[in-house]
Amino acid sequence: MTMSAHSDPRADLLQAFLQTEYRVLPHADAIDVAIGKRHSRLDQITENRNWAILTACNPAAVVDRPGANEQRHQTLLAAIADAGLDFLPACNRDPSGQWPDEPSLLIIAPESEWLIALARRLGQLALVSGRFGEIAELWLIAGDWPEPLPDHVRTMCR
């Protein structure tokens, strides 16, 4: 996640989220998920069900120590297991290499309310969501964000 030294940190953070490479790692070749694009291969892998990519790493977009990130990742795995949901491993990557890679998961068929509550519990500001045949969207979970937002970005701040 690359952030520049501009005067509006929220705008920079939003841009970093939009530029992040969300890489899903199924058993075959990796799938790079881009915000604002359709992903027919992902539709096939998820059997046309809704999906979301969520990390537990670096809450509030502040780099944390690896041990704490691993503990939160285990919390994410446990929450998905408790909900009885399927998932695939994924990785959120900064194309510039200035932000550390973040292990994440593609969660298959999560309920929106459950997903948002989990993201908040993990201290996340955003996640990526997709529906069968539609473009991938960035969901902003918390915070004040610059307006106007792109069409493929939704705020879930309530």
N, C-alpha and C positions, 0 to 999 in steps of 0.2 A: 504494500500500500504506500504509494509515494505521496508525500505532502510537500508542497512548496512553501516558500516564505512569504506568501501573500498576506494581506492585511485581514482577510476574513477566514479564520481557521475552519469554520463550518463548511464554507464553500470549498475549501481545499480538501477537507475530509470527504465531502460528497464526491468530488472529482476522483479522489483516491479509490473510493468504493467502486465507482463506475469503471475505472481502469484496471482494477484487480482482475487477475485471471483466476476463474473458479474452475478448477480442474477436477473432474470426476474420474475415478479410477476403477472402472468395472474390470471384470476378468479379462477382457480384451483390451484394445487400444484405449488410451485416455480420451475423454471428451472435454473440450474446453467450452465452458458455458460463458456466453457473453450477454450482458444486460442489453435488452432491446432486440435480441435475435431469437428466432425459433430454433428448436433443437429436436428434429424428428428422430434422431437416433436415441435420444434420451426418452422421448415418448415411447419408443419401442421397448427399451430396457425397463422402464417403469410400468409397462403394460397399460399405457395411456392414463395413468393416475397422476394426480397432482404430486408435486415434489418441492422440496426446499433444501437449500444448502446453508448449513449453520456451523459455525465454529464456536468453541468455548474459550479460545485463546485470547489473551490480551484485552481484557474487559475495558470498555470505554475508550478503545483505540489507544491504549497505553501499553507499551511493551512490558511484559511481566517475565519473571524468571521461568525457565523451562519446567521446573518441578511443579510450580503452581499451575501452569498451563496443562500439564499432563493430568493433574488431579481433576481439573475442571473438565478435561476431555473424558475422563472416566465417569464423571457425573453425567455428561451428555450421553454417553453410551448406556449408562444405567437407566436414564429417563426414557430413552428410546426402547430399551428392553421392557421396562415396566409398562409402556404403552402398547407393546406388542407390534411395533412397526418394523418394517424392513428398511435397510439402509445400504449404502455403498460408501466406501472410503472416498475422501476428496481432499483437496489441498487448495487453500487460497494463496495465490502467489502475486507478489509485486513484480511487474515486468522490469522495473528498474533495478531491483535487487536491494533497495534501500530499507525495506521492511522485511522482517523474517517471514519465511513460509509458515502458514498456520494450518495444521491438520484440521480438517473439517469433515462433515458427513453430509451426504445427500440422503435426506429422509424421505421415504416414499409414503404418500397418502397421509400426511399429518393434518389434523384439524387446525384451522387457522388460530383459534383462541389458545389452544394448547401450545402451539408453536411460538406465538408471541409471548405468552407467559414464560416459556422455557428460555427464550432469548433474553428476556428481562432478568430472569433469575440468574443467568450466566453473565449478566452485565454487558450484553452486546448492544451495539447501536444500530445494527442493520443485519439483514439476511437476504438471500436471493430466493425467489419463489417462481415456480412455473406451473402452468396448467397445460393439459393436452392441447396441442395445436396452436398455442399462443406464445407470445414472446416472454422471455425471462424478465422478471421485474426485480427491482431493488426495493425492499421494504425497509424504511427507516423506522426504527423501534422507539427511540428516545431522542430527546434534544430538540433544539430550535434549528430549523434548516432554512437556507435562503430560498426565496421565492423569485420567479416561478420555478417549479421543479420540472424536469423532463417528463414526457408522457409515461415513460416506463419506470418511474419512481413514484412510490406511494408512501405516505406517512401513516404510521400506525400509532402515533403518539396520542394517548388519551389519558 
